[in-house]
Amino acid sequence: MKNRYWIVWMAVALLVMFAPLPTRAAPPQERFYRVEASQFEYRPAILKANPGDRVTIELAALDVVHGLAIDGYNLETTAEPGQPARLTFTADRSGAFRLRCTMTCGNLHPFMIGKLNVGDNQLLWRASGLAFLAALAGAASRPGREGLASILQAWRRQR
């Protein structure tokens, strides 16, 4: 009997891991970000876009010469104080991409990073679903319990 429960848990876990998640199909948009670079940060540090969006990033250096490279897109630009530079591209790859400074701007230069998020963070939702399933499976297999029915009864009593 217990083996059947584990087979059900594994089937549900596989479903959570590999089933396609529903996505909102938003039409591509024009996105403009003005990124201000100063020692040793980008403001804003996190940029968001949907797949298919046309993204323009204006890099403005506030103190010394700074660069901006987007890992995974092979794009790079450099801006001097008072002379902003622009990058325009189509966000055609989903995921999280690191923004990093390409000009040595001081001792903490290696820590001058940002992030470009393209699309939803599906890994977070899948991990959350698996963690929930693991908690349910662990609680259902505790000795002296009748399984999921007792968990649901305890939950109803707490509300």
ROKE-312461 format. One line per 4 residues: number of its first residue (from 1); their letters; for each residue x, y, z of N, C-alpha, C, O, CB. Coordinates in nm, 3 decimals. Glycine has a CB too. Example, Ala and Ser with C-alpha at 12.3 -4.5 7.8 and 13.67 -1.06 7.14 Angstrom:
REM residues 2
1	as	1.319,-0.569,0.780,1.230,-0.450,0.780,1.320,-0.330,0.780,1.424,-0.332,0.846,1.131,-0.447,0.905 | 1.285,-0.225,0.708,1.367,-0.106,0.714,1.290,0.003,0.787,1.341,0.114,0.804,1.408,-0.060,0.572
This chain:
REM residues 159
1	mknr	0.083,-0.120,0.000,0.000,0.000,0.000,0.087,0.126,0.000,0.059,0.222,-0.071,-0.094,0.000,0.122 | 0.195,0.124,0.082,0.283,0.240,0.087,0.352,0.265,-0.047,0.375,0.379,-0.087,0.387,0.222,0.197 | 0.384,0.155,-0.117,0.450,0.170,-0.246,0.362,0.245,-0.345,0.413,0.322,-0.427,0.487,0.034,-0.303 | 0.232,0.223,-0.338,0.142,0.294,-0.428,0.144,0.444,-0.400,0.143,0.525,-0.493,-0.002,0.240,-0.414
5	ywiv	0.148,0.480,-0.271,0.153,0.622,-0.237,0.279,0.688,-0.292,0.274,0.800,-0.342,0.145,0.642,-0.086 | 0.392,0.619,-0.281,0.516,0.677,-0.332,0.512,0.690,-0.483,0.568,0.785,-0.538,0.635,0.592,-0.290 | 0.448,0.598,-0.549,0.435,0.609,-0.696,0.351,0.730,-0.731,0.383,0.803,-0.826,0.372,0.480,-0.756 | 0.244,0.754,-0.656,0.160,0.872,-0.679,0.240,1.000,-0.653,0.235,1.094,-0.733,0.034,0.869,-0.589
9	wmav	0.315,1.004,-0.541,0.396,1.122,-0.509,0.498,1.149,-0.620,0.517,1.264,-0.661,0.469,1.104,-0.374 | 0.562,1.044,-0.667,0.663,1.062,-0.773,0.598,1.110,-0.903,0.654,1.194,-0.973,0.739,0.930,-0.797 | 0.481,1.057,-0.935,0.412,1.101,-1.057,0.375,1.248,-1.048,0.391,1.323,-1.145,0.286,1.016,-1.081 | 0.325,1.290,-0.932,0.290,1.431,-0.916,0.416,1.518,-0.920,0.414,1.626,-0.980,0.214,1.454,-0.782
13	allv	0.525,1.472,-0.859,0.651,1.548,-0.862,0.701,1.564,-1.005,0.744,1.673,-1.044,0.758,1.479,-0.775 | 0.696,1.458,-1.083,0.738,1.466,-1.223,0.649,1.562,-1.302,0.697,1.634,-1.390,0.735,1.328,-1.288 | 0.522,1.562,-1.271,0.429,1.654,-1.336,0.467,1.799,-1.304,0.469,1.885,-1.392,0.283,1.625,-1.292 | 0.497,1.826,-1.177,0.536,1.962,-1.136,0.665,2.002,-1.205,0.680,2.117,-1.247,0.552,1.970,-0.982
17	mfap	0.759,1.909,-1.216,0.889,1.943,-1.275,0.883,1.967,-1.426,0.949,2.058,-1.477,0.987,1.834,-1.247 | 0.804,1.887,-1.497,0.815,1.891,-1.642,0.692,1.942,-1.717,0.700,1.965,-1.838,0.845,1.757,-1.690 | 0.581,1.959,-1.652,0.462,2.009,-1.721,0.483,2.156,-1.757,0.538,2.232,-1.678,0.335,1.992,-1.633 | 0.441,2.197,-1.875,0.458,2.337,-1.912,0.372,2.427,-1.823,0.255,2.398,-1.797,0.421,2.358,-2.060
21	lptr	0.432,2.535,-1.777,0.360,2.631,-1.694,0.282,2.726,-1.783,0.329,2.763,-1.890,0.456,2.709,-1.602 | 0.164,2.766,-1.739,0.089,2.863,-1.820,0.163,2.997,-1.821,0.212,3.042,-1.718,-0.056,2.881,-1.765 | 0.169,3.057,-1.935,0.235,3.188,-1.947,0.137,3.289,-2.004,0.046,3.256,-2.080,0.361,3.178,-2.035 | 0.161,3.412,-1.965,0.081,3.520,-2.021,0.151,3.568,-2.148,0.264,3.616,-2.143,0.062,3.637,-1.919
25	aapp	0.084,3.555,-2.258,0.143,3.595,-2.385,0.118,3.744,-2.407,0.018,3.783,-2.466,0.084,3.512,-2.503 | 0.209,3.824,-2.357,0.198,3.968,-2.376,0.262,4.005,-2.510,0.364,3.948,-2.548,0.267,4.046,-2.258 | 0.202,4.098,-2.581,0.264,4.138,-2.708,0.397,4.208,-2.679,0.412,4.273,-2.576,0.169,4.232,-2.788 | 0.493,4.194,-2.769,0.623,4.260,-2.749,0.606,4.411,-2.733,0.523,4.474,-2.799,0.717,4.230,-2.867
29	qerf	0.687,4.467,-2.645,0.681,4.611,-2.616,0.819,4.674,-2.636,0.921,4.605,-2.644,0.631,4.635,-2.472 | 0.817,4.805,-2.644,0.941,4.882,-2.640,0.970,4.912,-2.494,0.884,4.967,-2.425,0.931,5.014,-2.726 | 1.088,4.878,-2.446,1.125,4.907,-2.307,1.250,4.994,-2.308,1.347,4.966,-2.378,1.150,4.775,-2.226 | 1.245,5.100,-2.229,1.359,5.192,-2.218,1.403,5.198,-2.072,1.322,5.221,-1.983,1.321,5.335,-2.270
33	yrve	1.530,5.177,-2.051,1.588,5.187,-1.917,1.705,5.284,-1.921,1.794,5.273,-2.005,1.634,5.047,-1.864 | 1.703,5.378,-1.829,1.821,5.463,-1.809,1.894,5.406,-1.689,1.843,5.408,-1.577,1.781,5.616,-1.788 | 2.013,5.356,-1.712,2.094,5.294,-1.607,2.206,5.391,-1.573,2.289,5.425,-1.657,2.151,5.155,-1.652 | 2.206,5.434,-1.448,2.311,5.524,-1.400,2.420,5.442,-1.334,2.394,5.363,-1.243,2.254,5.630,-1.300
37	asqf	2.542,5.461,-1.382,2.656,5.387,-1.329,2.744,5.481,-1.247,2.784,5.588,-1.293,2.738,5.323,-1.444 | 2.773,5.438,-1.126,2.866,5.510,-1.040,2.945,5.406,-0.964,2.907,5.289,-0.959,2.791,5.609,-0.942 | 3.055,5.449,-0.904,3.138,5.351,-0.834,3.059,5.294,-0.719,3.030,5.373,-0.629,3.270,5.415,-0.785 | 3.025,5.182,-0.707,3.044,5.058,-0.779,2.907,4.993,-0.793,2.886,4.881,-0.746,3.145,4.964,-0.705
41	eyrp	2.815,5.061,-0.857,2.679,5.011,-0.869,2.610,5.063,-0.995,2.647,5.166,-1.052,2.597,5.048,-0.747 | 2.510,4.988,-1.035,2.418,5.031,-1.139,2.285,5.064,-1.071,2.242,4.993,-0.980,2.400,4.920,-1.251 | 2.221,5.171,-1.117,2.086,5.204,-1.068,1.997,5.225,-1.189,2.025,5.315,-1.268,2.087,5.332,-0.977 | 1.892,5.147,-1.208,1.852,5.030,-1.130,1.944,4.913,-1.159,2.004,4.904,-1.266,1.707,4.992,-1.161
45	ailk	1.955,4.823,-1.062,2.044,4.707,-1.076,1.975,4.590,-1.143,2.041,4.502,-1.197,2.096,4.665,-0.939 | 1.841,4.588,-1.141,1.766,4.477,-1.201,1.672,4.533,-1.308,1.589,4.620,-1.280,1.686,4.397,-1.093 | 1.686,4.482,-1.428,1.601,4.521,-1.540,1.514,4.403,-1.578,1.559,4.288,-1.572,1.685,4.570,-1.663 | 1.389,4.429,-1.616,1.297,4.321,-1.650,1.240,4.343,-1.790,1.211,4.456,-1.831,1.182,4.312,-1.548
49	anpg	1.226,4.232,-1.862,1.168,4.237,-1.996,1.097,4.105,-2.023,1.125,4.004,-1.959,1.277,4.265,-2.105 | 1.007,4.107,-2.118,0.941,3.985,-2.163,1.008,3.938,-2.291,1.064,4.019,-2.364,0.788,4.008,-2.185 | 1.002,3.808,-2.319,1.059,3.761,-2.445,0.996,3.833,-2.564,0.874,3.847,-2.572,1.041,3.609,-2.459 | 1.080,3.878,-2.656,1.033,3.949,-2.774,1.034,4.099,-2.760,1.021,4.169,-2.860,0.896,3.905,-2.807
53	drvt	1.050,4.152,-2.638,1.054,4.297,-2.619,1.178,4.358,-2.683,1.285,4.297,-2.685,1.050,4.332,-2.469 | 1.162,4.478,-2.735,1.276,4.554,-2.786,1.322,4.643,-2.671,1.249,4.731,-2.626,1.239,4.639,-2.916 | 1.445,4.619,-2.624,1.497,4.686,-2.505,1.605,4.785,-2.545,1.696,4.753,-2.622,1.553,4.583,-2.405 | 1.593,4.906,-2.491,1.697,5.008,-2.508,1.749,5.043,-2.370,1.672,5.079,-2.281,1.642,5.135,-2.583
57	iela	1.879,5.033,-2.353,1.943,5.069,-2.227,2.032,5.189,-2.254,2.123,5.183,-2.337,2.025,4.949,-2.167 | 2.006,5.297,-2.182,2.092,5.414,-2.189,2.181,5.412,-2.067,2.133,5.420,-1.954,2.009,5.548,-2.198 | 2.311,5.401,-2.089,2.408,5.397,-1.981,2.463,5.537,-1.958,2.519,5.598,-2.049,2.523,5.299,-2.012 | 2.446,5.588,-1.836,2.496,5.721,-1.800,2.599,5.704,-1.688,2.566,5.660,-1.578,2.379,5.816,-1.755
61	aldv	2.723,5.740,-1.718,2.830,5.734,-1.618,2.827,5.863,-1.537,2.831,5.972,-1.593,2.970,5.712,-1.686 | 2.819,5.850,-1.405,2.808,5.968,-1.320,2.942,6.019,-1.267,2.953,6.136,-1.230,2.718,5.938,-1.204 | 3.044,5.933,-1.261,3.169,5.976,-1.199,3.292,5.950,-1.285,3.369,6.043,-1.311,3.185,5.906,-1.066 | 3.312,5.828,-1.330,3.425,5.792,-1.415,3.371,5.713,-1.534,3.250,5.689,-1.544,3.533,5.710,-1.336
65	vhgl	3.459,5.672,-1.622,3.417,5.592,-1.738,3.370,5.455,-1.689,3.437,5.389,-1.610,3.535,5.576,-1.841 | 3.253,5.414,-1.736,3.197,5.283,-1.702,3.156,5.212,-1.830,3.129,5.275,-1.932,3.077,5.297,-1.604 | 3.151,5.081,-1.820,3.104,5.001,-1.932,2.986,4.916,-1.888,2.956,4.905,-1.768,3.217,4.911,-1.987 | 2.919,4.858,-1.984,2.807,4.769,-1.955,2.811,4.656,-2.057,2.805,4.680,-2.178,2.670,4.844,-1.959
69	aidg	2.821,4.534,-2.008,2.815,4.416,-2.094,2.701,4.329,-2.044,2.678,4.318,-1.923,2.951,4.337,-2.095 | 2.630,4.267,-2.136,2.521,4.176,-2.101,2.566,4.036,-2.140,2.573,4.001,-2.258,2.385,4.215,-2.172 | 2.597,3.956,-2.038,2.639,3.818,-2.063,2.525,3.742,-2.129,2.409,3.756,-2.089,2.683,3.749,-1.933 | 2.557,3.662,-2.227,2.457,3.583,-2.297,2.403,3.652,-2.421,2.343,3.587,-2.507,2.345,3.552,-2.204
73	ynle	2.422,3.781,-2.432,2.377,3.855,-2.550,2.493,3.909,-2.632,2.473,3.960,-2.742,2.286,3.969,-2.508 | 2.615,3.900,-2.580,2.734,3.951,-2.648,2.719,4.097,-2.688,2.752,4.136,-2.800,2.764,3.867,-2.771 | 2.667,4.178,-2.594,2.651,4.321,-2.617,2.737,4.396,-2.517,2.755,4.354,-2.403,2.501,4.363,-2.604 | 2.790,4.508,-2.562,2.877,4.586,-2.475,2.878,4.732,-2.520,2.871,4.761,-2.639,3.021,4.529,-2.475
77	ttae	2.885,4.823,-2.423,2.900,4.965,-2.453,2.979,5.032,-2.342,2.995,4.976,-2.233,2.761,5.033,-2.471 | 3.027,5.151,-2.370,3.105,5.229,-2.274,3.052,5.371,-2.273,3.020,5.427,-2.378,3.259,5.226,-2.308 | 3.043,5.430,-2.152,2.996,5.568,-2.140,3.094,5.649,-2.055,3.145,5.602,-1.954,2.854,5.573,-2.077 | 3.118,5.770,-2.100,3.199,5.864,-2.023,3.106,5.960,-1.950,2.992,5.979,-1.992,3.300,5.942,-2.115
81	pgqp	3.153,6.020,-1.840,3.067,6.116,-1.769,3.016,6.225,-1.863,3.094,6.287,-1.935,3.144,6.179,-1.651 | 2.886,6.247,-1.862,2.825,6.348,-1.947,2.798,6.303,-2.089,2.738,6.378,-2.166,2.912,6.467,-1.951 | 2.839,6.183,-2.127,2.817,6.132,-2.262,2.754,5.992,-2.254,2.825,5.892,-2.260,2.950,6.127,-2.342 | 2.622,5.986,-2.241,2.557,5.854,-2.230,2.572,5.772,-2.358,2.588,5.826,-2.467,2.409,5.871,-2.198
85	arlt	2.566,5.641,-2.340,2.573,5.547,-2.453,2.447,5.461,-2.451,2.385,5.442,-2.346,2.703,5.458,-2.445 | 2.410,5.409,-2.567,2.287,5.329,-2.577,2.314,5.192,-2.638,2.399,5.175,-2.725,2.182,5.402,-2.660 | 2.238,5.096,-2.587,2.233,4.961,-2.643,2.088,4.932,-2.677,2.000,4.956,-2.594,2.293,4.854,-2.545 | 2.061,4.882,-2.794,1.925,4.842,-2.831,1.932,4.700,-2.885,2.015,4.668,-2.970,1.862,4.941,-2.937
89	ftad	1.844,4.615,-2.834,1.842,4.475,-2.875,1.704,4.417,-2.852,1.621,4.477,-2.782,1.949,4.393,-2.798 | 1.679,4.301,-2.910,1.554,4.228,-2.888,1.582,4.119,-2.785,1.675,4.041,-2.801,1.497,4.167,-3.021 | 1.501,4.115,-2.680,1.516,4.016,-2.574,1.461,3.882,-2.624,1.346,3.848,-2.597,1.443,4.061,-2.443 | 1.543,3.809,-2.697,1.496,3.685,-2.759,1.538,3.559,-2.684,1.512,3.448,-2.731,1.547,3.676,-2.899
93	rsga	1.601,3.574,-2.568,1.641,3.459,-2.485,1.582,3.476,-2.347,1.597,3.581,-2.285,1.797,3.446,-2.477 | 1.513,3.373,-2.298,1.457,3.379,-2.163,1.564,3.341,-2.061,1.654,3.261,-2.090,1.334,3.285,-2.149 | 1.553,3.400,-1.943,1.646,3.367,-1.835,1.694,3.491,-1.763,1.642,3.601,-1.784,1.764,3.289,-1.889 | 1.793,3.472,-1.678,1.855,3.581,-1.604,1.996,3.601,-1.659,2.073,3.505,-1.669,1.858,3.552,-1.449
97	frlr	2.029,3.724,-1.694,2.157,3.755,-1.755,2.228,3.861,-1.672,2.167,3.958,-1.628,2.139,3.803,-1.901 | 2.356,3.841,-1.650,2.436,3.932,-1.568,2.476,4.055,-1.648,2.519,4.046,-1.763,2.560,3.862,-1.514 | 2.462,4.171,-1.584,2.515,4.296,-1.637,2.645,4.320,-1.561,2.648,4.308,-1.438,2.413,4.417,-1.621 | 2.750,4.353,-1.632,2.875,4.379,-1.561,2.950,4.495,-1.625,2.937,4.523,-1.744,2.964,4.254,-1.560
101	ctmt	3.027,4.561,-1.542,3.105,4.676,-1.587,3.229,4.625,-1.661,3.295,4.532,-1.614,3.146,4.768,-1.467 | 3.260,4.685,-1.774,3.373,4.641,-1.855,3.494,4.733,-1.843,3.599,4.705,-1.901,3.332,4.631,-1.999 | 3.481,4.842,-1.769,3.593,4.935,-1.749,3.635,4.931,-1.603,3.551,4.947,-1.514,3.554,5.080,-1.793 | 3.763,4.910,-1.578,3.811,4.908,-1.440,3.790,5.045,-1.380,3.848,5.144,-1.424,3.961,4.866,-1.433
105	cgnl	3.704,5.050,-1.277,3.663,5.178,-1.221,3.702,5.193,-1.074,3.661,5.289,-1.008,3.513,5.196,-1.235 | 3.781,5.102,-1.022,3.826,5.110,-0.884,3.841,4.973,-0.821,3.829,4.871,-0.888,3.729,5.193,-0.802 | 3.870,4.975,-0.690,3.898,4.850,-0.618,3.781,4.752,-0.618,3.802,4.631,-0.623,3.938,4.880,-0.477 | 3.660,4.801,-0.612,3.542,4.714,-0.604,3.478,4.689,-0.741,3.363,4.645,-0.749,3.440,4.774,-0.510
109	hpfm	3.551,4.718,-0.845,3.502,4.699,-0.982,3.443,4.559,-1.008,3.339,4.549,-1.072,3.614,4.726,-1.079 | 3.507,4.450,-0.960,3.450,4.317,-0.989,3.311,4.295,-0.932,3.241,4.203,-0.974,3.542,4.211,-0.937 | 3.271,4.377,-0.835,3.141,4.360,-0.771,3.035,4.452,-0.830,2.923,4.459,-0.779,3.154,4.385,-0.623 | 3.068,4.521,-0.936,2.973,4.610,-1.002,2.895,4.529,-1.105,2.933,4.518,-1.221,3.045,4.732,-1.071
113	igkl	2.784,4.471,-1.058,2.705,4.384,-1.143,2.557,4.419,-1.130,2.515,4.482,-1.033,2.729,4.236,-1.106 | 2.481,4.377,-1.226,2.336,4.392,-1.225,2.276,4.269,-1.291,2.345,4.172,-1.318,2.291,4.523,-1.297 | 2.146,4.276,-1.317,2.080,4.159,-1.375,1.971,4.202,-1.472,1.899,4.299,-1.448,2.021,4.070,-1.265 | 1.959,4.128,-1.581,1.851,4.143,-1.677,1.767,4.016,-1.670,1.816,3.908,-1.704,1.905,4.170,-1.823
117	nvgd	1.643,4.027,-1.627,1.551,3.913,-1.621,1.459,3.919,-1.742,1.385,4.016,-1.761,1.468,3.914,-1.488 | 1.463,3.814,-1.823,1.377,3.805,-1.940,1.280,3.690,-1.918,1.322,3.574,-1.911,1.460,3.785,-2.071 | 1.151,3.721,-1.906,1.049,3.619,-1.883,1.029,3.591,-1.735,1.090,3.654,-1.649,1.086,3.491,-1.954 | 0.941,3.495,-1.708,0.910,3.456,-1.570,1.020,3.366,-1.515,1.093,3.302,-1.590,0.774,3.385,-1.563
121	nqll	1.029,3.363,-1.382,1.123,3.275,-1.316,1.057,3.140,-1.291,1.007,3.115,-1.181,1.174,3.338,-1.183 | 1.055,3.055,-1.391,0.988,2.926,-1.380,1.057,2.833,-1.282,0.991,2.750,-1.219,0.980,2.860,-1.515 | 1.187,2.846,-1.267,1.259,2.760,-1.174,1.209,2.783,-1.031,1.196,2.687,-0.955,1.410,2.787,-1.182 | 1.181,2.907,-0.995,1.129,2.937,-0.861,0.995,2.868,-0.839,0.974,2.806,-0.734,1.114,3.088,-0.841
125	wras	0.904,2.877,-0.935,0.772,2.817,-0.919,0.780,2.665,-0.913,0.708,2.603,-0.836,0.681,2.859,-1.032 | 0.865,2.606,-0.993,0.880,2.461,-0.990,0.941,2.417,-0.857,0.896,2.318,-0.798,0.967,2.413,-1.107 | 1.042,2.487,-0.809,1.104,2.452,-0.681,1.005,2.468,-0.566,1.003,2.386,-0.474,1.229,2.539,-0.656 | 0.922,2.572,-0.572,0.821,2.591,-0.467,0.720,2.476,-0.468,0.681,2.427,-0.362,0.747,2.725,-0.487
129	glaf	0.679,2.434,-0.586,0.585,2.322,-0.596,0.645,2.193,-0.543,0.577,2.116,-0.475,0.542,2.303,-0.739 | 0.773,2.168,-0.575,0.838,2.046,-0.525,0.857,2.050,-0.374,0.842,1.948,-0.307,0.973,2.027,-0.594 | 0.889,2.168,-0.320,0.904,2.180,-0.175,0.770,2.154,-0.105,0.766,2.088,-0.001,0.957,2.321,-0.137 | 0.663,2.204,-0.161,0.530,2.179,-0.104,0.497,2.030,-0.108,0.445,1.975,-0.011,0.423,2.260,-0.181
133	laal	0.526,1.966,-0.221,0.501,1.822,-0.232,0.585,1.743,-0.132,0.536,1.648,-0.072,0.529,1.773,-0.374 | 0.711,1.782,-0.115,0.797,1.713,-0.020,0.745,1.727,0.122,0.748,1.631,0.200,0.941,1.766,-0.028 | 0.696,1.846,0.157,0.639,1.867,0.291,0.514,1.781,0.310,0.496,1.721,0.415,0.605,2.016,0.314 | 0.429,1.776,0.210,0.309,1.692,0.219,0.345,1.544,0.231,0.287,1.472,0.312,0.220,1.714,0.098
137	agaa	0.440,1.499,0.151,0.480,1.358,0.155,0.542,1.324,0.290,0.515,1.217,0.344,0.579,1.327,0.041 | 0.624,1.413,0.343,0.685,1.388,0.474,0.582,1.384,0.584,0.588,1.298,0.671,0.788,1.494,0.505 | 0.487,1.476,0.581,0.383,1.478,0.684,0.291,1.358,0.671,0.245,1.304,0.771,0.303,1.607,0.676 | 0.263,1.316,0.549,0.172,1.203,0.528,0.236,1.071,0.569,0.164,0.976,0.600,0.128,1.197,0.383
141	srpg	0.368,1.063,0.569,0.433,0.936,0.601,0.477,0.926,0.746,0.542,0.828,0.784,0.552,0.916,0.511 | 0.443,1.024,0.828,0.481,1.018,0.970,0.406,0.904,1.038,0.288,0.883,1.009,0.451,1.152,1.042 | 0.473,0.829,1.128,0.405,0.719,1.197,0.292,0.772,1.286,0.302,0.880,1.344,0.505,0.638,1.281 | 0.187,0.693,1.296,0.075,0.730,1.381,-0.024,0.823,1.316,-0.116,0.872,1.383,0.125,0.791,1.506
145	regl	-0.009,0.850,1.191,-0.102,0.937,1.118,-0.172,0.856,1.010,-0.118,0.757,0.962,-0.028,1.060,1.056 | -0.292,0.899,0.973,-0.362,0.830,0.866,-0.329,0.889,0.730,-0.390,0.850,0.630,-0.513,0.836,0.890 | -0.236,0.980,0.724,-0.195,1.033,0.595,-0.253,1.171,0.569,-0.268,1.252,0.661,-0.236,0.940,0.485 | -0.285,1.196,0.444,-0.327,1.328,0.399,-0.456,1.373,0.466,-0.474,1.492,0.489,-0.343,1.328,0.249
149	asil	-0.546,1.281,0.495,-0.673,1.318,0.558,-0.649,1.385,0.693,-0.715,1.483,0.726,-0.763,1.194,0.576 | -0.554,1.332,0.772,-0.527,1.392,0.903,-0.462,1.530,0.888,-0.484,1.619,0.970,-0.436,1.300,0.987 | -0.382,1.548,0.785,-0.320,1.679,0.761,-0.427,1.782,0.729,-0.425,1.893,0.781,-0.216,1.671,0.645 | -0.521,1.744,0.643,-0.628,1.837,0.606,-0.717,1.868,0.726,-0.761,1.982,0.741,-0.712,1.779,0.493
153	qawr	-0.746,1.769,0.812,-0.826,1.795,0.931,-0.755,1.890,1.026,-0.817,1.981,1.080,-0.858,1.664,1.003 | -0.625,1.870,1.046,-0.548,1.960,1.134,-0.545,2.101,1.077,-0.552,2.198,1.152,-0.404,1.908,1.152 | -0.535,2.112,0.947,-0.532,2.244,0.883,-0.667,2.315,0.902,-0.671,2.435,0.929,-0.498,2.231,0.732 | -0.777,2.240,0.888,-0.910,2.299,0.906,-0.930,2.345,1.050,-0.993,2.448,1.073,-1.019,2.198,0.868
157	rqr	-0.877,2.270,1.146,-0.891,2.310,1.287,-0.816,2.440,1.316,-0.860,2.518,1.401,-0.839,2.199,1.379 | -0.706,2.465,1.248,-0.626,2.584,1.273,-0.690,2.710,1.216,-0.664,2.820,1.265,-0.488,2.567,1.214 | -0.773,2.696,1.116,-0.833,2.815,1.052,-0.939,2.874,1.135,-1.000,2.974,1.096,-0.889,2.782,0.917
